[in-house]
Amino acid sequence: MNRHRGFALLGGLIGVVALVCAAIFGGFGLLATGSDTGADAGADSANSTAATSGTGTGTGGPRGQNPPPGRAAPASADAWTGTWATAPAGVETGMPYGHPGRSIRNVVHTSIGGTSARVTLSNLYSPRPLVIGHASVAVGAGGPRAVDGTLRQLSFNGRAAVTIPAGGQLISDPVALRVPYDGDLLVTLFTPVAGGPVTYHPSALQTSYLADGDRTQDPSGAVYTEPSKVWRYLTAVDVQNRESRGAVVAFGDSITDGVGSRTDANSRWPDILADRLSGRHIGVLNEGIGGNTVLQDSVQDRKGESGVSRFQRDVLDRAGVRTVVIDLGVNDILRGQERDPARITAGLREMTRQAHTRGLRVIGSTLTPFGAHRGYTAENESVRERVNAEIRAGGVFDDVVDFDRVVRDPYAPHRIRPLYDAGDGLHPSDAGYRAMGRALDLELLETKAPAAL
């Protein structure tokens, strides 16, 4: 039996030890909530960066309160822009106590670059605190290797270690780092003791890595011999970029998540969009979750909360957001067996309403065809067509991108065009995602004010 599996067998006892360790590690600042003293508690709430990250601006400014569990205030005062994000979907199967004594090296792909970076870590779906012993960020050189000279230790309120409360999240202090456009970053976390279930994103389509021991400062990556296809604890990376014009959030289900595209190829439709926007200095954040719906929560199935429920956290609370593209509703028909198209479009309108409260423009997609999928029925197709008719008629979103027309077979409109079909009749191939990413009007994405519905 290897060492980290042995921890899991002692889970009940170790769970108690984790709480004790939080107090023991307190000498080096583990507890992130309720541990700041006088000056922190009285920090000027107008400092939006401090309020978001729980730190100063990196230039000696005051520190603000951390956001409440599961929430983060959007950063705007000093040009923080999201370069990468993912939506927490549930808890990792078979890991009830996390990965004690191990380092987790998440590999993520940037959209916009910058001169400084910060990361968001989430313990959203755990009933127990999560101890992070050390954390680091570096520019990726392929696989788990870091580009020479780019590895930076992360801190939280100036401390190397932190405890993330059950159900909570924390944002790191900023670090000076030349973050590339369209490049890889390595965000590495060491979890010294057992926690609760791992909050994660199950369909990364990107290879990340695990190693035994504290390997957060290892630039070679040689010890990271265990690959994995998920993202653990990490939910966002933001950058500072003086040329930034904000970020676009792609919000949806597995089709936004990129299921059907090649692993490590960054060929999801939001990736294609990010390539097109890079010269305009606009970030793209992928908040798709496989199996997600507009109306039903499916956290237990690792398909996330409903789109309406998670919209605040996964869209409105992201840094520098200006526009959201919504492609959601197919799973309400296929998984949720929703037969009333008006309920689906009402949920989509509710998301548009939420976006408008923040002055965001909403571009919505028609629902793509699934005629060759095993879940197809004539009744399901009728619901899809009626949802699409209402979307095209206006009054649901500010603007429409017609992904249905982009990928459907002109000779059999209820099916995906064969060239664009990944093989299951539902998910697009790389070629299909490329066509979708190219279909969006970049001028609409840059329009600031939402249209009146």
C-alpha positions as CSV (number, residue, x, y, z in Angstrom):
1,M,0.0,0.0,0.0
2,N,1.5,3.4,-0.9
3,R,1.7,6.2,1.6
4,H,-1.0,8.5,0.3
5,R,-3.6,5.7,0.1
6,G,-2.8,4.8,3.7
7,F,-3.9,8.2,4.8
8,A,-7.3,7.6,3.3
9,L,-7.8,4.4,5.3
10,L,-7.3,6.5,8.5
11,G,-9.6,9.1,7.2
12,G,-11.8,9.5,10.3
13,L,-8.9,10.0,12.6
14,I,-7.0,12.2,10.2
15,G,-10.0,14.4,9.7
16,V,-9.8,15.3,13.4
17,V,-6.0,15.8,13.0
18,A,-6.6,18.3,10.2
19,L,-8.6,20.5,12.6
20,V,-5.9,20.3,15.2
21,C,-3.2,21.0,12.6
22,A,-5.0,24.1,11.6
23,A,-4.4,25.5,15.1
24,I,-0.9,24.2,15.2
25,F,0.0,25.8,11.9
26,G,-1.6,29.0,13.1
27,G,1.8,30.2,14.2
28,F,2.4,30.5,10.5
29,G,-0.9,31.9,9.6
30,L,-3.1,29.0,8.5
31,L,-6.5,30.3,9.5
32,A,-7.6,32.8,6.9
33,T,-10.9,33.8,8.4
34,G,-11.2,35.4,11.8
35,S,-7.4,35.6,12.2
36,D,-6.7,39.1,10.9
37,T,-6.2,41.7,13.6
38,G,-7.1,45.3,14.2
39,A,-5.7,47.0,11.1
40,D,-7.1,44.3,8.8
41,A,-10.6,44.4,10.3
42,G,-10.7,48.1,9.9
43,A,-9.4,48.3,6.3
44,D,-11.0,50.7,3.9
45,S,-13.8,48.7,2.1
46,A,-13.3,50.9,-0.9
47,N,-10.1,49.1,-1.7
48,S,-11.7,46.5,-4.0
49,T,-8.5,44.5,-4.6
50,A,-7.9,44.2,-0.9
51,A,-11.5,43.1,-0.3
52,T,-11.2,40.5,-3.0
53,S,-7.9,39.0,-2.2
54,G,-7.7,39.5,1.6
55,T,-4.3,41.3,0.9
56,G,-3.0,44.6,0.0
57,T,-2.2,45.6,-3.5
58,G,1.4,44.4,-3.2
59,T,2.6,47.9,-2.7
60,G,2.0,48.3,1.0
61,G,-1.7,49.2,0.9
62,P,-4.2,48.1,3.6
63,R,-5.7,44.7,3.7
64,G,-9.4,44.1,3.5
65,Q,-11.7,41.3,4.7
66,N,-11.8,38.0,2.8
67,P,-15.0,37.4,0.8
68,P,-17.7,35.3,2.5
69,P,-17.4,31.5,1.9
70,G,-18.1,30.6,-1.7
71,R,-18.1,34.2,-2.9
72,A,-15.5,36.6,-4.3
73,A,-16.1,40.3,-5.1
74,P,-15.1,41.2,-8.7
75,A,-11.9,43.1,-9.0
76,S,-12.0,46.3,-11.0
77,A,-10.1,49.1,-9.3
78,D,-6.6,48.1,-10.4
79,A,-7.3,46.3,-13.7
80,W,-7.4,42.6,-12.6
81,T,-8.7,40.5,-15.5
82,G,-9.4,36.8,-15.6
83,T,-7.1,34.9,-17.9
84,W,-8.4,31.4,-17.0
85,A,-11.2,30.0,-14.9
86,T,-13.2,26.8,-14.4
87,A,-16.4,26.0,-12.6
88,P,-16.3,23.7,-9.6
89,A,-18.7,20.8,-10.4
90,G,-18.7,18.6,-7.3
91,V,-16.3,16.3,-5.4
92,E,-13.7,14.0,-6.7
93,T,-14.7,10.3,-6.7
94,G,-12.9,8.1,-4.2
95,M,-11.0,10.9,-2.4
96,P,-13.1,11.6,0.8
97,Y,-10.0,13.0,2.6
98,G,-8.3,14.7,-0.2
99,H,-4.6,14.1,-1.1
100,P,-2.7,14.4,2.2
101,G,1.0,14.6,1.9
102,R,0.9,15.2,-1.8
103,S,1.5,18.1,-4.2
104,I,-1.1,18.8,-6.9
105,R,0.3,20.6,-10.0
106,N,-2.7,22.0,-12.0
107,V,-1.8,22.9,-15.6
108,V,-4.0,25.6,-17.1
109,H,-3.9,27.6,-20.3
110,T,-4.1,31.4,-20.3
111,S,-6.0,33.7,-22.6
112,I,-4.7,37.2,-21.9
113,G,-1.2,37.8,-20.5
114,G,0.0,40.2,-17.8
115,T,2.7,41.4,-15.4
116,S,1.3,40.0,-12.1
117,A,-0.9,37.0,-11.2
118,R,-3.1,35.8,-8.4
119,V,-5.1,32.6,-8.1
120,T,-8.4,31.5,-6.5
121,L,-8.6,28.3,-4.5
122,S,-12.0,26.7,-3.6
123,N,-13.1,24.3,-0.9
124,L,-16.7,24.8,-1.9
125,Y,-18.0,21.3,-1.6
126,S,-16.2,20.1,1.4
127,P,-17.6,20.0,5.0
128,R,-14.1,20.3,6.4
129,P,-11.3,22.9,6.3
130,L,-8.6,22.5,3.7
131,V,-5.0,23.1,4.8
132,I,-2.6,24.4,2.0
133,G,0.9,24.1,3.3
134,H,2.6,25.8,0.4
135,A,1.5,27.0,-3.1
136,S,3.4,28.2,-6.2
137,V,2.8,29.5,-9.7
138,A,5.1,29.2,-12.7
139,V,5.0,29.5,-16.5
140,G,4.7,26.0,-18.0
141,A,7.4,24.6,-20.3
142,G,5.5,21.5,-21.3
143,G,4.0,18.8,-19.0
144,P,4.9,19.5,-15.4
145,R,8.1,21.5,-16.1
146,A,8.4,25.2,-15.4
147,V,10.2,27.8,-17.5
148,D,13.5,28.6,-15.8
149,G,13.3,31.5,-13.5
150,T,9.5,31.8,-13.4
151,L,8.6,29.8,-10.3
152,R,7.0,32.0,-7.6
153,Q,5.9,31.0,-4.1
154,L,2.3,32.1,-3.4
155,S,1.2,33.7,-0.2
156,F,-2.1,34.5,1.5
157,N,-2.2,37.6,3.7
158,G,1.5,37.4,3.5
159,R,1.6,33.9,4.8
160,A,2.9,30.8,3.1
161,A,0.3,28.5,4.5
162,V,-3.4,28.9,4.8
163,T,-6.6,27.1,5.8
164,I,-9.6,27.4,3.5
165,P,-12.8,27.1,5.5
166,A,-15.4,24.5,4.7
167,G,-17.5,25.8,1.8
168,G,-15.1,28.7,1.3
169,Q,-12.6,30.1,-1.2
170,L,-9.5,32.3,-0.9
171,I,-7.6,34.5,-3.4
172,S,-3.8,34.6,-3.1
173,D,-1.7,37.7,-2.8
174,P,-0.4,39.0,-6.2
175,V,3.0,37.9,-7.4
176,A,5.1,39.6,-10.1
177,L,5.2,37.2,-13.0
178,R,5.3,37.7,-16.8
179,V,2.3,35.7,-17.7
180,P,2.2,34.9,-21.4
181,Y,-0.8,35.2,-23.7
182,D,-2.0,31.8,-25.0
183,G,0.5,29.9,-22.7
184,D,0.5,27.4,-19.9
185,L,0.7,28.1,-16.2
186,L,1.5,25.6,-13.4
187,V,-0.4,26.2,-10.1
188,T,0.9,23.8,-7.5
189,L,-0.6,23.1,-4.1
190,F,0.8,21.0,-1.2
191,T,-1.8,19.6,1.1
192,P,0.1,18.4,4.2
193,V,-2.9,16.8,6.1
194,A,-6.2,15.2,5.3
195,G,-9.1,17.5,4.6
196,G,-12.6,16.7,3.2
197,P,-13.7,15.8,-0.3
198,V,-11.9,17.5,-3.1
199,T,-13.7,20.3,-4.9
200,Y,-12.8,19.8,-8.5
201,H,-13.6,20.1,-12.2
202,P,-13.8,16.6,-13.7
203,S,-13.4,17.2,-17.4
204,A,-10.3,19.3,-17.8
205,L,-9.1,18.0,-21.1
206,Q,-5.7,19.1,-19.9
207,T,-3.1,16.9,-18.2
208,S,-2.2,17.9,-14.6
209,Y,0.0,16.0,-12.2
210,L,0.5,14.6,-8.7
211,A,3.6,14.0,-6.7
212,D,4.4,12.8,-3.1
213,G,5.7,15.3,-0.6
214,D,6.0,19.1,-0.8
215,R,7.2,19.7,-4.4
216,T,5.7,23.1,-4.9
217,Q,9.2,24.6,-5.5
218,D,10.3,21.8,-8.0
219,P,10.8,23.4,-11.4
220,S,11.9,20.3,-13.3
221,G,8.7,18.4,-12.8
222,A,10.6,15.1,-12.7
223,V,8.9,13.9,-9.6
224,Y,5.4,14.5,-11.0
225,T,5.0,11.0,-12.4
226,E,1.2,10.6,-11.9
227,P,-0.9,12.4,-14.5
228,S,-4.6,13.2,-14.1
229,K,-7.3,14.8,-16.3
230,V,-9.0,16.9,-13.6
231,W,-8.4,20.3,-12.0
232,R,-8.4,20.3,-8.2
233,Y,-9.2,23.2,-5.9
234,L,-8.1,25.8,-8.4
235,T,-11.0,27.9,-10.0
236,A,-9.4,31.1,-11.4
237,V,-6.2,32.8,-12.4
238,D,-6.3,36.6,-12.8
239,V,-3.6,38.9,-14.2
240,Q,-2.8,42.6,-14.2
241,N,-2.5,44.0,-17.7
242,R,-2.6,47.8,-18.4
243,E,-3.9,47.1,-21.9
244,S,-6.7,44.8,-20.7
245,R,-10.2,45.5,-22.0
246,G,-11.9,43.0,-19.7
247,A,-13.0,39.4,-20.0
248,V,-15.7,37.3,-21.7
249,V,-17.2,34.4,-19.8
250,A,-18.3,31.3,-21.8
251,F,-21.1,29.8,-19.7
252,G,-22.6,26.4,-20.5
253,D,-22.5,22.7,-20.4
254,S,-20.2,20.0,-21.9
255,I,-20.2,21.7,-25.3
256,T,-18.7,24.8,-23.7
257,D,-16.5,22.6,-21.5
258,G,-15.1,21.1,-24.7
259,V,-16.1,17.4,-24.5
260,G,-15.2,15.8,-27.8
261,S,-12.1,17.9,-28.4
262,R,-8.6,16.5,-28.1
263,T,-6.8,16.5,-24.7
264,D,-4.1,19.1,-24.3
265,A,-4.9,20.7,-27.7
266,N,-6.8,23.7,-26.3
267,S,-9.4,23.4,-29.1
268,R,-12.6,24.1,-27.2
269,W,-14.7,26.8,-28.8
270,P,-13.8,29.3,-26.0
271,D,-10.1,28.6,-26.8
272,I,-10.7,29.5,-30.5
273,L,-12.5,32.6,-29.3
274,A,-9.5,33.5,-27.0
275,D,-7.1,33.2,-29.9
276,R,-9.2,35.7,-31.9
277,L,-9.4,38.1,-29.0
278,S,-5.8,38.0,-27.9
279,G,-4.8,41.0,-30.1
280,R,-7.7,43.0,-28.5
281,H,-6.4,42.2,-25.0
282,I,-9.6,40.5,-23.8
283,G,-9.5,37.4,-21.6
284,V,-11.8,34.4,-22.1
285,L,-13.0,32.3,-19.1
286,N,-14.5,28.9,-19.7
287,E,-17.3,28.2,-17.1
288,G,-18.7,25.1,-18.8
289,I,-19.6,22.0,-16.8
290,G,-20.4,18.7,-18.5
291,G,-24.1,17.7,-17.9
292,N,-25.0,21.1,-16.5
293,T,-28.6,22.4,-16.9
294,V,-30.4,25.7,-16.7
295,L,-32.8,24.5,-14.0
296,Q,-31.6,21.5,-12.0
297,D,-28.8,21.1,-9.5
298,S,-26.7,18.1,-10.0
299,V,-23.7,18.5,-7.6
300,Q,-24.1,14.9,-6.4
301,D,-23.5,13.7,-10.0
302,R,-20.6,16.1,-10.4
303,K,-22.5,18.2,-12.9
304,G,-22.7,21.3,-10.8
305,E,-25.4,23.5,-9.6
306,S,-28.0,24.8,-12.0
307,G,-27.0,27.6,-14.3
308,V,-29.4,29.9,-12.6
309,S,-27.9,29.1,-9.2
310,R,-24.2,29.3,-10.1
311,F,-24.4,32.3,-12.4
312,Q,-23.5,34.7,-9.6
313,R,-20.3,32.8,-8.6
314,D,-19.1,31.6,-12.0
315,V,-19.9,34.7,-14.0
316,L,-20.6,37.9,-12.0
317,D,-17.9,37.3,-9.5
318,R,-15.1,36.8,-12.0
319,A,-12.5,39.5,-12.4
320,G,-13.0,42.1,-15.2
321,V,-16.0,40.5,-16.9
322,R,-17.7,42.6,-19.6
323,T,-19.7,40.1,-21.6
324,V,-21.1,36.6,-21.2
325,V,-21.9,34.0,-23.9
326,I,-24.5,31.5,-22.7
327,D,-24.9,28.1,-24.4
328,L,-27.1,26.1,-22.0
329,G,-30.3,24.1,-22.2
330,V,-29.6,20.9,-24.1
331,N,-29.3,18.9,-20.9
332,D,-32.6,20.2,-19.5
333,I,-34.1,18.3,-22.5
334,L,-31.9,15.2,-22.6
335,R,-31.2,14.7,-18.8
336,G,-33.9,16.7,-17.1
337,Q,-36.6,15.6,-19.5
338,E,-38.0,19.1,-19.5
339,R,-41.0,19.2,-21.9
340,D,-41.9,22.9,-21.5
341,P,-39.7,25.1,-23.6
342,A,-41.0,28.2,-21.7
343,R,-39.4,27.0,-18.5
344,I,-36.0,26.7,-20.1
345,T,-36.2,30.2,-21.8
346,A,-37.5,31.7,-18.5
347,G,-34.3,30.4,-16.8
348,L,-32.2,31.8,-19.6
349,R,-34.0,35.2,-19.2
350,E,-33.2,35.1,-15.4
351,M,-29.5,34.8,-16.2
352,T,-29.8,37.7,-18.6
353,R,-31.5,39.7,-15.8
354,Q,-28.7,38.9,-13.4
355,A,-26.1,39.9,-15.9
356,H,-27.8,43.2,-16.5
357,T,-27.6,44.1,-12.8
358,R,-23.9,44.3,-13.3
359,G,-24.1,46.1,-16.7
360,L,-22.9,43.0,-18.6
361,R,-24.0,42.2,-22.2
362,V,-25.4,38.7,-22.8
363,I,-25.0,36.8,-26.1
364,G,-26.9,33.6,-26.1
365,S,-26.7,30.6,-28.3
366,T,-29.3,28.5,-29.9
367,L,-29.3,24.8,-28.8
368,T,-27.2,22.6,-31.1
369,P,-28.7,19.4,-32.7
370,F,-28.5,16.0,-31.2
371,G,-30.4,13.9,-33.8
372,A,-27.8,11.1,-33.9
373,H,-27.5,10.9,-30.1
374,R,-29.0,8.0,-28.2
375,G,-31.2,10.4,-26.2
376,Y,-32.9,11.7,-29.3
377,T,-36.7,11.5,-29.6
378,A,-39.2,13.4,-31.8
379,E,-40.6,15.0,-28.6
380,N,-37.1,16.1,-27.5
381,E,-36.5,17.6,-30.9
382,S,-39.7,19.5,-30.7
383,V,-38.7,21.1,-27.4
384,R,-35.3,22.1,-28.8
385,E,-36.8,23.7,-31.9
386,R,-39.3,25.7,-29.8
387,V,-36.6,26.9,-27.5
388,N,-34.5,28.0,-30.5
389,A,-37.5,29.7,-32.1
390,E,-37.9,31.8,-29.0
391,I,-34.2,32.6,-28.8
392,R,-34.1,33.7,-32.4
393,A,-37.2,35.8,-32.0
394,G,-35.4,38.0,-29.4
395,G,-36.3,38.9,-25.9
396,V,-34.2,36.1,-24.2
397,F,-30.7,37.6,-24.8
398,D,-29.2,40.9,-25.9
399,D,-27.8,39.2,-29.0
400,V,-27.8,35.7,-30.5
401,V,-25.0,33.5,-31.9
402,D,-26.7,30.7,-33.9
403,F,-24.5,27.7,-33.0
404,D,-27.3,25.4,-34.2
405,R,-27.0,26.7,-37.8
406,V,-23.2,26.7,-37.5
407,V,-22.9,23.0,-36.8
408,R,-26.0,21.3,-38.2
409,D,-26.1,19.1,-41.3
410,P,-27.9,21.1,-44.0
411,Y,-29.4,17.9,-45.3
412,A,-30.6,16.7,-41.9
413,P,-30.9,19.8,-39.6
414,H,-31.7,17.7,-36.6
415,R,-28.2,16.2,-36.7
416,I,-24.7,17.6,-36.4
417,R,-22.8,17.8,-39.7
418,P,-20.6,14.6,-39.9
419,L,-17.4,16.6,-40.2
420,Y,-18.3,18.4,-36.9
421,D,-19.5,15.4,-35.0
422,A,-17.1,14.0,-32.4
423,G,-18.8,10.6,-32.7
424,D,-21.7,10.6,-30.3
425,G,-24.1,12.7,-32.2
426,L,-24.1,15.4,-29.5
427,H,-20.6,16.8,-29.0
428,P,-18.7,18.7,-31.7
429,S,-15.2,17.6,-32.9
430,D,-12.2,19.9,-33.0
431,A,-13.5,21.1,-36.4
432,G,-16.9,21.8,-35.0
433,Y,-15.6,23.8,-32.1
434,R,-13.4,25.7,-34.4
435,A,-16.4,26.7,-36.5
436,M,-18.3,27.7,-33.3
437,G,-15.4,29.8,-32.0
438,R,-15.2,31.6,-35.3
439,A,-18.9,32.3,-35.5
440,L,-19.0,34.9,-32.7
441,D,-19.1,38.6,-33.8
442,L,-16.1,40.2,-32.0
443,E,-17.7,43.6,-32.2
444,L,-20.7,42.4,-30.2
445,L,-18.3,41.0,-27.6
446,E,-16.8,44.5,-27.1
447,T,-20.1,46.3,-26.8
448,K,-20.3,47.6,-23.2
449,A,-23.9,48.4,-22.5
450,P,-26.6,45.6,-22.6
451,A,-29.4,46.1,-25.0
452,A,-32.9,46.7,-23.4
453,L,-35.1,43.6,-23.6
